[in-house]
Amino acid sequence: MQKQKLPMREIVILILGELLVSLITVGVYIMLDKFSHAVPAGCLLGSAVAIFNFIFLSVAVNRAIDKVMEARGDKEMSEEEAAAFAAENQAAVQRAAQGSYLLRQILMVGVLVCAFLWDGHFDVIATLVPLLMFRPLLTISGMLPKKK
């Protein structure tokens, strides 16, 4: 039984996207003459949490898939049996993703609260921008052509 692997391609694209978003954010702050050490610190914090968020989601979903595949075993199935098995176990994988969702959202809100409380060390908006760009970056990575 082969274990599911982390989606390294998407992780690398997310890291590069978060880096680009952070550079743009820093550039905007420089152009507005509002730059301070708190801006790159906020970008770094927001980017790190967004990347961790995706990795945590991937691990939760992969564990659920591995558990379902373990229950399936190595036996051969017809297309109908495989479709029925997939439909029967789809809810378990969705529950695992949703179960980690609450924890991941609490983490992101906690990070924003910390950035707000330590306002001199982290810029709140610079922390928020990478967190907000998480989903659009994943959507873009899904549209990019994959190597065969």
C-alpha positions in Angstrom: 0.0 0.0 0.0 1.5 3.3 -1.1 1.1 6.2 1.3 0.0 9.6 -0.1 2.7 12.2 -0.5 2.6 15.9 0.1 1.8 17.9 -3.1 5.3 19.4 -3.4 4.6 21.1 -6.7 1.7 23.1 -5.1 3.8 23.8 -2.0 6.7 25.2 -4.1 4.2 27.3 -6.2 2.6 28.6 -3.0 6.0 29.5 -1.5 7.0 31.4 -4.7 3.6 33.1 -4.8 3.7 34.1 -1.2 7.2 35.5 -1.8 6.0 37.5 -4.8 3.0 38.8 -2.8 5.3 39.8 0.1 7.6 41.6 -2.3 4.7 43.5 -3.8 3.4 44.4 -0.4 6.8 45.7 0.7 7.1 47.7 -2.5 3.7 49.3 -1.9 4.7 50.2 1.6 7.9 51.8 0.3 6.0 53.8 -2.3 3.6 55.0 0.3 6.5 55.9 2.5 5.1 53.8 5.3 7.8 51.1 5.4 9.2 49.9 8.7 10.8 46.7 10.0 7.3 45.5 10.9 6.2 45.2 7.3 8.6 42.4 6.2 8.1 40.8 9.6 4.3 40.8 9.1 4.8 39.5 5.5 7.0 36.7 6.8 4.6 35.8 9.6 1.5 35.7 7.2 3.4 33.8 4.5 4.7 31.2 7.0 1.2 30.6 8.5 -0.4 30.4 5.0 2.2 27.8 3.9 1.8 25.9 7.2 -2.0 26.0 6.7 -1.7 24.3 3.3 0.7 21.7 4.5 -1.5 20.9 7.5 -4.5 20.6 5.2 -2.6 18.2 2.9 -1.4 16.0 5.8 -5.0 15.8 7.2 -6.5 14.8 3.8 -3.6 12.4 3.1 -4.1 10.6 6.4 -7.8 10.2 5.7 -7.1 8.9 2.2 -4.4 6.5 3.6 -6.9 5.2 6.2 -9.6 4.6 3.5 -7.1 2.9 1.2 -6.0 0.7 4.1 -9.6 -0.3 4.7 -9.9 -1.1 0.9 -6.8 -3.3 0.9 -5.1 -4.6 -2.2 -8.1 -6.5 -3.6 -9.2 -6.0 -7.1 -12.5 -4.2 -7.7 -14.7 -3.8 -10.6 -15.6 -0.3 -11.7 -18.9 -0.5 -10.0 -17.4 -1.7 -6.8 -14.7 1.0 -6.9 -17.3 3.7 -7.5 -19.5 2.4 -4.6 -16.4 2.2 -2.3 -15.4 5.8 -3.3 -18.9 7.2 -2.7 -19.1 5.3 0.6 -15.8 6.7 1.9 -15.9 10.2 0.5 -17.6 11.5 3.6 -14.7 10.3 5.8 -12.1 12.2 3.7 -14.4 15.3 3.8 -14.8 15.1 7.6 -11.0 15.0 8.0 -10.6 18.1 5.9 -13.4 19.9 7.7 -12.1 18.8 11.1 -8.7 20.4 10.4 -10.5 23.5 9.0 -11.6 24.9 12.4 -8.1 24.4 13.9 -6.5 26.1 10.9 -8.9 29.1 11.0 -8.3 29.5 14.7 -4.6 29.5 14.0 -5.0 32.2 11.3 -7.2 34.4 13.6 -4.7 33.9 16.4 -1.8 35.1 14.2 -3.7 38.2 13.3 -4.5 38.9 16.9 -0.9 38.5 17.8 0.1 40.8 14.9 -2.4 43.3 16.2 -1.2 43.1 19.8 2.5 43.3 18.8 1.8 46.2 16.4 5.3 47.6 16.7 6.8 44.3 15.6 4.3 43.1 13.0 2.3 45.2 10.6 -1.3 43.8 10.7 -2.1 44.6 7.0 1.2 43.1 5.9 0.4 40.0 7.9 -3.1 39.8 6.4 -2.2 40.1 2.8 -0.3 36.8 2.5 -3.1 35.1 4.4 -5.7 36.4 2.0 -3.7 35.4 -1.1 -3.5 31.8 0.0 -6.6 30.6 -1.9 -6.0 32.7 -5.1 -2.5 31.3 -5.3 -3.7 27.7 -5.0 -6.3 28.4 -7.7 -3.5 29.8 -10.0 -1.3 26.8 -9.2 -4.2 24.5 -10.3 -4.4 26.3 -13.6 -0.7 26.1 -14.4 0.2 23.2 -16.9 1.6 20.1 -15.2 4.7 18.2 -16.4 3.9 14.8 -17.7 
